[in-house]
Amino acid sequence: MLLTASEIARRIGARLEGPDVELRGVAPIEEAEAGQISFIANPKYVKHAHETRASALIVPEDLELATSVTLLRARNPYFAFQQVVRLFHPETLRLPPGVHASALIDASAELGPNVAIGPFVVVEAGVKIGANTQIFPGCYVGPEVEIGEDCVLHANVTVRERVRLGNRVVVHAGTVIGSDGFGFAREGGVYHKIPQAGTVVIEDDVEIGANCTIDRATLGETRIRRGVKMDNLIQVGHNVEIGENTVVAAQAGFAGSTQVGQNVMVGGQAGFAGHMTIGDNALISAQSGVTKSVPANTRVFGYPARPVEQARREEAALRRLPELIKRVRALERELEELRKKTKT
C-alpha cells in the first residue's frame, strides 16, 4: 500500500512541510527505513530526528526542528500516528457472519443481524447479542447475559450470568467477567462463602485487555463506565466502580468497593485497598500502594501512596541516609575522644 505524505496529512488533519514523498508503512523512529513514516510526541525523541532513516515524521505543530525529513505537523502527534497506523493496517481479524457448526447456542438466545459466532462457543439461555458483534472461538456466554452491538469477544473469554455489556466493547483473550467476588464471613474458625448475587455492567466503548478478572458485586453492580481502557492482567474486585475515560495499566488491582473517578490514570502494578474514593483526574504512579482516598487532580506515588512532591523529597532523603549515618558515627567518635581528654 502506497500513500503520499499529502494524502496522509489530509486524512489526519496535519500540515505538510517538505517534499510530498510516497510512503509504504509505519515504524518506530529508531527503526524506520526509507519509505516509512514515524512520529515524535515526546521531546526526548527529538534527538532521533537527525538520525532516523524515515522519509516522514509526524511532529507537534510548534516543534522547532532543522531536518530534511518531510514533516506532518499535528496538534496531537500521538493520536495522529494512531490514525496513520490504521491507514496502513486496517482491521482484518473478523469472523464471517453466522454461527459455526460446533457452537452450542440455546434456542432462547436472541442474535442480532450479522452476529458472528466462532467454533466451540457456548451461549446459554436468555442471552441477547446485538448486531455485528463478533464472538471468537472458545468463549462462554452465561445465562441472561446481554451484549450490545459491534462488540468483540476474543478467544476464550468468559462472561458469566446476568452480566451486561454495552456497545462497541472489546474484550481480549482469556478475560473473565462476572467471577465471584472475594467475600467470606468467619464463624467458628471457618470461612463461610457470602453469596455473590450481584452483577457486572460494562458501558459503551470500553476495552478490556487479556487475562483480566472483573468480579460481580456481592449485591448491586460492579460497573466499568463509558470509555474506560484496561490493560492486561488487571483485577477488579466486587462492587468497584471505574469512572468514564479512566485508563489502567497492566497488573493493577482494585479491592472491593473502590470508587474511581473520571479521567484517572493508573500506572502498572498499582494496588488499591478497598472502600476508598479516587477523585477525578487523579494520577496514580506505577507500583503505588493506595491505602486511603485520593483527592481529585492529585498525583500520588509510592507505598503508602502520597503526593508525588512529598514522595520525591522522602526518597531523596532516604538516598542520603547511608552518608548521614557515617557522619553521625564519626561525630560520635569525636565526641567520645573529647570526653576522654576532658577526664584526663
N, C-alpha and C positions, 0 to 999 in steps of 0.2 A: 504494500500500500504506500503510495507516494502522495504527500500533501505539500503544498508550498507554504512558506512562512506566512505569506499574506493571507492565505486561506485559513490557516490556524488562528492568526490574530483576529480575523473577522469572527470566527466561531466562538472564541473565548473572550471577546471584547477587549483585546490588548492593542497597544500602539506599536506598530512595526518601526524598527530603527535599524537600517543597514540593508544589505542585499537580500532580495527575495529568493532565498535558497530553497531547493527541494529537500524534503525530509522524509525518511522512511521508518523512523521509530523513535523511542524514548529510552533514556538511560540515566543513571546517577552521574553527577558531574565528573566524578573521578574516573568513571569507566566509559563514558560516552565516546563514540567514534564519529568520524566524518559521516554526515548524513543523518545524525541523530540530534534530538533536542533534549535539553536538561533544564534545570531551574536553580535559582538562588532565592531562598526565603529567609535564611539565617545569615547574618553578617559574617559569621566565622567561615563561611564557604566562599566568600568573595575572593580569597587568595587563589582558589582553584580556577577562577575565570581566566587567569592569564596562562594556565597550563592545560586546560581542557582541549580535547580534540573535537568537541561537539560543534556542530555547524550553527546552532542557535541556542539561546538561553532565554528563559522566562525570568524576569527580574522585577523588583519593585519599581514603581513609577518614578521615584525620586532618587534611585541609586546612581551615584556618580561612578562611572566605570569606563576606563580607557581600554578598549578592546576592538579587534577587527571582527569579532563574532557578531552575527546578527542577533539583535535583542528584541524581545517582545515584552514591552513594559505593561505590567498588570497591577491593579490595585491590591489583589491578594494572590501573590505568585504561587503559593502552595495549592490553593483551590484551582487556579488556572492550570497548573500542572496535572492535577487530578482529572480535569476535563480533557486534557490532551491525551493522557493515558487511555481514557475511554474512547477517544477517536481512533487510536491505533490498535486498541484491544477491546473491541465490543464484546459484550457478554455472549458466550457461545454455549455455556453449560445449561442446557434446558432439556427437559423431558418432552416427548410428544404428548399432546393431549390424549386423555383416555386412561383407562385402568389396566395395568399389567395383569396378565392371566394368573400370576402367582399371588397377587394381593388378595387379602381377605377383607371384604367390605360388608358390614352389616346391612341388611336390607333396609333398615330405617334411616341410614345415613343419607344426608342431603348434599349432593355435589353440584356446585355451580358450573356455569359454562366454561369450557376449556380447562378444567381441572386436570392435572397430570399426576398420576399415582404410580410409582415405580414398583419394582419387584419386591415381594415379601413384606409389603406394608400391611399393617393391621389397623383397621378403622372400626371402632366399636359402635354400639347402638347409640342413636340420638345425636350423632356428630353432624355439624354443619360446616361445610367448607366453601368459601367464596370463590368467585370467578378467577380464573387464571392462576390459581395457586399451584405450586409445584411441591410434591412430597416425594423425596428421593428414597432409594431402597433402604429397607430395614427399619423404617420409622414405626412407632406405635402411637396411635391417637386414641385416648381413652374415652369412656362413655361421656356423652353430653358435652364434649369439647366443642367450642366454637372458634373457627379460624376464618379470618377475613379474606378480602380479595388481594391478589398479587403477592401473596406470601411465598416464602421459600423455606422449606424444612430440609436441610441437607441430611445425608445418610445417618441412620441410627439415632435420630432424635426421638426422645420420649416426651409426650405431652399427656399428662395424666388427667384423670376425671375432672370434669367441670371447669377446666382452665379455659380462659378466653384470650384469644389473640386478635388484635386489630388488623388493619390493612397495611400491606407493604412491610410486614415483619419478616426479618431474615434470621434464621436460627441455624448455626453451624453444627457440624457433625458431633455427635456424642452428648449433646446437652440434654439435661433432664429438667423439665418444667413441671412443678407441682408435686415434687417429692415431699415426704412428710417433714414437717418442722421438728426441730430437736427439743421435744417437750416431755419431761418426765417428772413425776412427783415422788418424793422419797417417803416411804412409810414402812415401819417395821424393819428398817435396814435394807429394804429392797426398793429399786426404782420401778415405778409403775408408769406405763406409757399414757400420756394425755392424748386423747383422740384429736387428730388434726382435721377438723371438719370444714375449714375454710377453703379458699381457692387462690389462684394467681390470675391477675389481669395484666396483660401486656398491651399497651396502647399502640397507636399507629406509628409507623416509621421507626421502629426500634430494631436494632441489630444486636444479636447476642452471639458471642464467639463460641469456639469449640470447647466441649467438656466443662461447661458451666452448670451449676445446680441452683435452681431457684425454688425455694421451699414454699409450700402452700401455707396459708395462715392457720393458726390454731382455730380462730373464729374470724370471720370477715375476709379481708383480702391482703395478699402481698401484691403491690402494684408497681409496675415499671411504666413510667409516664412517657408521653409522646417524645420521640426524637432521641431517646437515650441510646448511647453506643457503648457496648460492653465488649471487652477483650476476652481472651481465653482464660479458662481456669478460675472463674470467679464464683464465690459462694454468696448467695443472698438468703438470709435467714427468714423465718416466718414473720409475717406482719411488717416487713420492711417496706418503705416507700422510697423510690428514687425519682426525683423531680425531673421535669422536662429538660431536654438537651444537656443532660449531665453525661460526662464521658468517664469511663472507668477502665484503667489499665489492668494488665494481667495479674492474677493471683491475689487480688484484693478480696477481703471478706467482711461481710456485714452481719453482725449478730442481730438477733431478733428485735423487732420494733424500732430499729434505727430509721429516722426520718431525714432524708437527704433532699435539699432544696433544688432549685433550678440552676442550670448552667454551672454546676460544680465540676471541678476537675480533680480526679482521684488518681494518684500515681500508683505504680505497680507495687504489689505486696503490702499495701496499706491495710490496716486492720481496725475495725470499729467495734468497740464494746456496745452492748445493746442499750435500748431505751435512752437514746440521745437524739439531738437535732443538729444537723449540719446546715448552716444558713446558705442562702442564695449566693452564687458567685464565689464560694469558698474554694481555695486551692489546697489540696491535701498532698503533700510531697511524698515521693516514693518511700516505702518502708516505714511510714509513720504509724505509731500506735495511738489511736484516738480513743481516749478514756473518758472524755467529757464533751459536752456540746461545743460546737464551734460557731461563733457569730458570723453573720453574713459578711462578705467582702474581706475575709481574713485568710491569710496564708499560714499554714502550720507545718511543722517538721519535727521529726524525732520521736523518741519514746521516753516519757509520755509526750504526745504531740503538744507543742506550744508555739506561739507566734514565731515566725522564722527569724526575725531580728534577734529575739531573745535566745533562740536555739543556737544561732551562729556565735553570739558572744560566749555562751556557755561552752560550746565546742572549742572555741579559741582558747578559753581559759584552761580547759582540760588538756589541750596540747602543750600548754606551758607548765603543767603540773610537775613533770619529772625534773625540770630545771629548777623550779621553786623548791622542791624537796631537797635538791642538792644544796641550794643556798641556805636553807634553814639548818641543815645538818652542819654546814661549815660555820654558820653563826653560833650554833650550839657548842661546837668545839672551841671557838674563840672565847666564848663566854666562860667555858669551863677552865680554860687556861688562865683567864683573868682572875677567876675565883681562887685558883691555886696560888697565883702571885700575891694576891691580897692576903691570904692566910700566911704566906711566908713573911 
